[in-house]
Amino acid sequence: MSDGNGSAVRVSLQLRLNDFDVLGHLNQAVYHELLEQGRIALLTQLASDSNEYVLAHVELDYRREVPVPTREVVVETSVERVGSSSVRLAQRLLRPDGEVAAEGVSVLVGWDREARSSRKLRDDEKQAYAAFAPAGDAA
């Protein structure tokens, strides 16, 4: 997974036949589901509750197709920046041959379930995320 020194949390994910479209490659919507699993893996590594965050932004560039019959991909998730109420994550989806199939960023925002609104990150959250950010990139 990660050593907590700015490296990525890596998770291997199995693909299902219905993840592929009629063109014979991974459906674009499935990429987002896989990246969500990568974000959950990071939060699990941090022993954090995924219900304490909402996804506020996603950018995704498709680089290489993932063709049928690919059975497994790897999602890498790392922390780019820690803000006062949000965390910017870099994410990549890798094919079995190591080629980058997609890469982008996701922004998670602290979420107050009772108030149904964003919230500031607690100091312990900032410190936990900062351990996964490259040196000098945590705010």
Secondary structure, DSSP 8 states (H G I E B T S, - for coil): ---SSS--EEEEEE--GGGB-TTSBB-HHHHHHHHHHHHHHHHHHTT--GGGEEEEEEEEEE-S--BTT--EEEEEEEEEEE-SSEEEEEEEEE-TTS-EEEEEEEEEEEEETTTTEE----HHHHHHHHTTS-TT-B-
